[in-house]
Amino acid sequence: MKTYPIELPESAFSALRKSPDEFVQEMKYAASVKWYEAGMISQDKAAEIAGLSRYEFLKLLARYKVSAIQYTADVLEEELHNAREENRP
């Protein structure tokens, strides 16, 4: 795994009451959850970025109050259309 340095103000660590290592881990969690929520990456990829198992990532989603099931508007519309078609007399 490659390492990429980023510059942060020292106050960033104290603002979240985290050590630098804890802060970096929290950034990985937040980024992976946000990218998953935005539909940019899969659950598997998000779990990998966060350094968690898929089960642990699902628990992380709950902690961040993000649904584990992500539907785009198009997919949801298609699902609703199919459900209506199936229920027609």
C-alpha positions in Angstrom: 0.0 0.0 0.0 1.3 3.4 -0.9 1.5 6.3 1.5 0.5 9.8 0.5 1.2 12.7 2.9 -1.3 15.4 3.5 -0.9 18.5 5.5 -3.3 19.2 8.4 -3.2 21.9 11.0 -2.2 20.6 14.5 -5.6 21.8 15.8 -7.4 19.2 13.6 -6.3 16.4 16.0 -7.4 18.2 19.1 -10.7 19.3 17.6 -11.8 15.6 17.3 -9.8 14.6 20.5 -7.9 12.1 18.4 -4.3 11.1 18.2 -2.8 11.5 14.7 -3.1 7.8 14.0 -6.8 7.8 15.2 -7.5 10.9 13.1 -6.1 9.2 10.0 -8.2 6.1 10.6 -11.3 8.3 11.1 -10.6 10.1 7.8 -10.4 6.7 6.1 -13.7 5.7 7.6 -15.4 9.0 6.7 -14.1 9.0 3.2 -15.1 5.4 2.5 -18.6 5.9 3.9 -19.1 9.1 1.9 -17.9 7.6 -1.3 -20.1 4.6 -0.8 -23.1 6.7 0.0 -22.5 8.8 -3.2 -22.4 5.6 -5.3 -18.8 6.2 -6.3 -17.5 2.8 -4.9 -18.9 -0.6 -3.9 -19.3 -1.9 -0.4 -16.3 -4.2 -0.9 -14.1 -1.4 -2.1 -15.3 0.9 0.7 -14.5 -1.8 3.3 -11.1 -2.3 1.8 -10.3 1.5 1.9 -11.5 1.6 5.5 -9.4 -1.4 6.4 -12.4 -3.3 7.6 -14.2 -6.6 6.9 -17.5 -6.2 5.0 -19.3 -7.0 8.2 -17.4 -4.3 10.1 -18.1 -1.9 7.3 -21.8 -2.5 7.6 -21.5 -1.7 11.3 -19.6 1.5 10.4 -22.4 2.5 8.0 -24.9 2.2 10.9 -22.6 4.3 13.1 -22.7 7.0 10.4 -26.4 6.5 9.9 -26.0 5.6 6.2 -28.2 2.9 4.6 -26.4 -0.3 3.6 -28.7 -0.4 0.6 -28.0 2.3 -2.0 -30.4 2.8 -4.8 -29.9 5.4 -7.6 -33.1 7.2 -8.6 -33.1 5.3 -11.9 -32.8 1.9 -10.3 -35.5 2.8 -7.8 -37.8 4.1 -10.5 -37.3 0.8 -12.5 -38.0 -1.3 -9.4 -41.3 0.7 -8.8 -42.3 0.3 -12.4 -41.7 -3.4 -12.3 -43.6 -3.8 -9.1 -46.6 -1.9 -10.6 -46.5 -4.1 -13.7 -46.5 -7.3 -11.6 -49.5 -6.1 -9.6 -51.7 -5.1 -12.6 -54.8 -7.3 -13.0 
